């Protein structure tokens, strides 16, 4: 398999210069980490007293409940985003220009607006119009508006990458445009774009931390802040534990996205090879 290089391979002097930059970068990072450690050590952040509150099981229950609330909001938001994102993808590929333009405007607007601004809109503006909901649903609505626009473009790209011959074959069999999209194109797009969809789940999960501004939804960051309020000596430690919780979930989702991408590439490589090994129809009948 031939590969394309975007730039020339570095020569001896360039490789020596790159090694020098690597050594300098490592040295600068090591010095920065040492200075940070020394500062924290002076302020007693690594002392036993600072971490003593975490010997209480109740603190871990509070943190676990916060993390569970983050996961719940992300899961519900992702499910709704997949639903509305699929409908928007249908609209983006519609043959009716008004529908296509309306869906394009929706996706461009909500994919460009910051998630925090959407959260302020749902929690401050919607109640003025009589929509009284728990903070959980204000968070989910904001996540859905943002993520459905992104997922719609992902699915549109996945559908456009499918050879047009499959659409023609479905139409020749009498499928309508909607049934062709539903039964032929969308399942393949979901399968091919699954790594990107999992990556979007990572973004969605990290976005749940913005529920901190609502004040009424106890998620992981709010739980850590509550612990820091009662144990002011352990505020930094609580935030570190919360950061580790976010990191573990995001790393797990990232590994899932990597595995799906590797599996997808393997299928793309092995499928043509298996098709080439199939016996021609005229020979199999002899």
C-alpha positions as CSV (number, residue, x, y, z in Angstrom):
1,X,0.0,0.0,0.0
2,X,1.5,3.4,-1.0
3,X,1.4,6.3,1.4
4,X,1.5,10.0,0.6
5,X,3.8,12.3,2.5
6,X,2.7,15.9,3.1
7,X,6.3,17.0,3.5
8,X,9.8,15.8,2.7
9,X,11.5,13.4,5.1
10,X,13.8,15.3,7.5
11,X,17.5,15.1,6.8
12,X,20.3,14.5,9.4
13,X,20.4,18.2,10.5
14,X,16.6,18.4,10.8
15,X,16.5,15.2,12.8
16,X,19.2,16.5,15.1
17,X,17.3,19.8,15.5
18,X,14.0,17.9,16.3
19,X,15.8,15.9,19.0
20,X,17.1,19.1,20.5
21,X,13.6,20.5,20.6
22,X,12.3,17.4,22.2
23,X,14.9,17.5,24.9
24,X,14.2,21.2,25.6
25,X,10.5,20.6,25.7
26,X,10.8,17.7,28.1
27,X,13.1,19.8,30.3
28,X,10.7,22.7,30.3
29,X,7.7,20.5,31.2
30,X,9.8,18.8,34.0
31,X,10.7,22.1,35.5
32,X,7.1,23.3,35.3
33,X,5.9,20.1,37.1
34,X,8.5,20.4,39.7
35,X,7.7,24.1,40.5
36,X,4.0,23.2,40.7
37,X,4.7,20.3,43.0
38,X,7.0,22.5,45.2
39,X,4.3,25.2,45.4
40,X,1.6,22.7,46.4
41,X,3.9,21.1,48.9
42,X,4.6,24.4,50.6
43,X,0.9,25.0,51.0
44,X,0.3,21.5,52.4
45,X,-1.8,20.2,49.5
46,X,-0.2,16.8,49.8
47,X,-0.6,16.5,53.6
48,X,-2.6,13.8,55.2
49,X,-5.0,16.4,56.7
50,X,-6.0,17.6,53.2
51,X,-7.0,14.1,52.1
52,X,-8.4,12.9,55.4
53,X,-12.1,13.8,54.5
54,X,-12.0,11.3,51.7
55,X,-11.8,8.4,54.1
56,X,-15.5,9.0,54.7
57,X,-17.7,6.8,52.5
58,X,-20.4,9.5,52.3
59,X,-18.1,11.8,50.3
60,X,-17.6,9.1,47.7
61,X,-21.3,8.4,47.6
62,X,-21.9,12.1,46.9
63,X,-19.2,12.1,44.1
64,X,-20.6,8.9,42.6
65,X,-24.1,10.3,42.6
66,X,-22.8,13.4,40.8
67,X,-21.0,11.3,38.2
68,X,-24.1,9.2,37.7
69,X,-26.1,12.4,37.1
70,X,-23.5,13.5,34.5
71,X,-23.8,10.1,32.7
72,X,-27.6,10.2,32.8
73,X,-27.8,13.7,31.3
74,X,-25.2,12.7,28.6
75,X,-27.0,9.5,27.8
76,X,-30.5,11.1,27.5
77,X,-29.0,14.0,25.5
78,X,-27.2,11.6,23.1
79,X,-30.3,9.5,22.6
80,X,-32.4,12.6,21.7
81,X,-29.6,14.0,19.6
82,X,-29.4,10.8,17.6
83,X,-33.2,11.0,17.0
84,X,-33.3,14.6,16.0
85,X,-29.9,14.5,14.2
86,X,-31.2,11.7,12.0
87,X,-34.3,13.7,11.1
88,X,-32.1,16.7,10.4
89,X,-29.9,14.5,8.2
90,X,-32.9,13.5,6.2
91,X,-33.8,17.2,5.8
92,X,-30.3,18.1,4.7
93,X,-30.5,15.6,1.9
94,X,-34.1,16.3,1.0
95,X,-34.9,17.1,-2.6
96,X,-37.2,19.9,-1.4
97,X,-35.2,23.1,-1.3
98,X,-37.2,24.8,1.5
99,X,-36.8,21.9,3.8
100,X,-33.1,21.5,2.9
101,X,-32.4,25.2,3.5
102,X,-34.4,25.2,6.8
103,X,-32.4,22.3,8.2
104,X,-29.1,23.8,7.0
105,X,-29.9,27.1,8.9
106,X,-30.8,25.1,12.0
107,X,-27.6,23.0,12.0
108,X,-25.4,26.0,11.2
109,X,-26.9,28.1,13.9
110,X,-26.9,25.6,16.8
111,X,-23.6,24.1,15.9
112,X,-22.0,27.6,16.1
113,X,-23.6,28.8,19.3
114,X,-21.6,27.9,22.5
115,X,-23.1,25.3,24.6
116,X,-23.0,27.6,27.7
117,X,-25.0,30.2,25.9
118,X,-27.6,27.5,25.0
119,X,-27.8,26.5,28.6
120,X,-28.4,30.0,29.7
121,X,-31.1,30.3,27.0
122,X,-32.9,27.2,28.1
123,X,-32.7,27.9,31.9
124,X,-33.4,31.7,31.8
125,X,-35.5,32.3,28.7
126,X,-37.7,29.3,28.5
127,X,-39.2,29.7,32.0
128,X,-40.3,33.3,31.1
129,X,-42.6,31.7,28.5
130,X,-44.1,29.4,31.1
131,X,-41.9,26.3,30.5
132,X,-41.2,25.2,34.1
133,X,-38.9,22.2,34.1
134,X,-36.3,20.7,36.4
135,X,-32.7,21.7,35.8
136,X,-32.0,18.3,34.4
137,X,-34.2,18.9,31.4
138,X,-32.9,22.4,30.8
139,X,-29.4,20.8,30.5
140,X,-30.7,18.0,28.3
141,X,-32.5,20.5,25.9
142,X,-29.3,22.5,25.6
143,X,-27.2,19.4,24.9
144,X,-29.7,18.2,22.4
145,X,-29.9,21.4,20.5
146,X,-26.1,21.6,20.2
147,X,-25.4,17.9,19.6
148,X,-28.2,17.2,17.1
149,X,-26.8,19.8,14.8
150,X,-23.4,18.2,14.9
151,X,-24.7,14.7,14.5
152,X,-26.9,15.8,11.5
153,X,-23.8,16.9,9.6
154,X,-21.9,13.7,10.6
155,X,-24.7,11.5,9.3
156,X,-25.1,13.6,6.1
157,X,-21.4,13.1,5.4
158,X,-21.7,9.4,6.1
159,X,-24.7,9.1,3.7
160,X,-22.9,11.1,1.0
161,X,-20.0,8.8,1.2
162,X,-22.1,5.8,0.2
163,X,-21.9,4.9,-3.5
164,X,-24.9,6.3,-5.4
165,X,-25.5,3.0,-7.0
166,X,-27.1,1.7,-3.8
167,X,-29.7,4.5,-4.0
168,X,-30.3,3.7,-7.6
169,X,-30.7,0.0,-6.8
170,X,-33.2,0.7,-4.0
171,X,-35.2,3.0,-6.3
172,X,-35.2,0.3,-8.9
173,X,-36.7,-2.1,-6.4
174,X,-39.5,0.4,-5.8
175,X,-38.3,1.9,-2.5
176,X,-39.5,5.5,-1.8
177,X,-36.9,8.1,-1.0
178,X,-37.7,7.9,2.7
179,X,-37.6,4.1,2.8
180,X,-34.3,4.1,0.9
181,X,-32.8,6.5,3.5
182,X,-34.3,4.5,6.4
183,X,-33.5,1.0,5.3
184,X,-30.4,1.3,3.0
185,X,-28.4,4.4,3.6
186,X,-28.9,5.4,7.3
187,X,-27.8,2.0,8.8
188,X,-24.6,2.1,6.7
189,X,-24.0,5.8,7.7
190,X,-24.5,5.0,11.4
191,X,-22.0,2.1,11.2
192,X,-19.4,4.0,9.3
193,X,-19.7,7.1,11.5
194,X,-19.8,5.3,14.8
195,X,-16.3,6.4,15.9
196,X,-17.2,10.0,15.3
197,X,-20.5,9.5,17.1
198,X,-18.7,8.1,20.1
199,X,-16.3,11.1,20.0
200,X,-19.4,13.4,20.0
201,X,-20.5,11.5,23.1
202,X,-17.2,12.5,24.8
203,X,-18.0,16.2,23.9
204,X,-21.5,15.8,25.2
205,X,-20.3,14.2,28.5
206,X,-17.8,17.0,29.1
207,X,-20.6,19.5,28.4
208,X,-22.6,18.2,31.3
209,X,-20.2,19.9,33.6
210,X,-21.7,23.3,32.5
211,X,-24.7,22.3,34.6
212,X,-22.7,23.8,37.5
213,X,-24.1,27.3,36.5
214,X,-27.6,26.1,37.1
215,X,-27.0,25.4,40.8
216,X,-29.9,23.1,41.2
217,X,-28.5,20.0,39.5
218,X,-26.0,18.0,41.5
219,X,-23.5,16.8,39.0
220,X,-19.8,15.8,39.6
221,X,-18.4,19.3,39.6
222,X,-21.2,20.6,41.9
223,X,-20.5,17.6,44.3
224,X,-16.8,18.5,44.5
225,X,-17.7,22.1,45.2
226,X,-20.1,21.1,47.9
227,X,-17.3,19.0,49.5
228,X,-14.9,21.9,49.2
229,X,-17.4,24.2,50.9
230,X,-17.7,22.0,54.0
231,X,-14.0,21.0,54.0
232,X,-12.3,24.2,52.8
233,X,-8.9,22.5,53.4
234,X,-9.8,19.9,50.8
235,X,-11.2,22.0,47.9
236,X,-8.4,21.4,45.5
237,X,-8.4,17.7,46.4
238,X,-12.1,17.4,45.7
239,X,-11.6,19.1,42.3
240,X,-8.8,16.7,41.5
241,X,-11.0,13.7,42.3
242,X,-13.7,15.2,40.1
243,X,-11.2,15.7,37.2
244,X,-10.1,12.1,37.5
245,X,-13.7,11.0,37.3
246,X,-14.2,12.9,34.1
247,X,-10.9,11.7,32.7
248,X,-11.7,8.0,33.3
249,X,-15.0,8.2,31.6
250,X,-13.6,10.2,28.6
251,X,-10.6,7.8,28.3
252,X,-13.0,4.8,28.2
253,X,-15.1,6.5,25.5
254,X,-12.0,7.4,23.6
255,X,-10.8,3.8,23.7
256,X,-14.2,2.7,22.4
257,X,-14.0,5.2,19.5
258,X,-10.5,3.9,18.7
259,X,-11.7,0.3,18.7
260,X,-14.7,1.1,16.5
261,X,-12.5,3.0,14.1
262,X,-10.0,0.1,13.9
263,X,-12.8,-2.4,13.4
264,X,-14.3,-0.2,10.6
265,X,-11.0,0.0,8.8
266,X,-10.5,-3.7,9.1
267,X,-13.9,-4.3,7.6
268,X,-13.2,-1.9,4.7
269,X,-9.9,-3.8,4.0
270,X,-11.3,-7.4,4.3
271,X,-14.6,-6.9,2.5
272,X,-13.0,-6.2,-1.0
273,X,-10.7,-9.1,-0.5
274,X,-13.5,-11.5,0.3
275,X,-15.5,-10.2,-2.6
276,X,-12.6,-10.9,-5.0
277,X,-12.4,-14.5,-3.7
278,X,-16.0,-15.2,-4.5
279,X,-16.6,-17.6,-7.4
280,X,-18.2,-16.1,-10.5
281,X,-21.8,-17.1,-10.9
282,X,-21.2,-18.7,-14.4
283,X,-18.5,-20.9,-12.9
284,X,-20.5,-21.9,-9.8
285,X,-23.3,-23.4,-12.0
286,X,-21.0,-25.7,-13.8
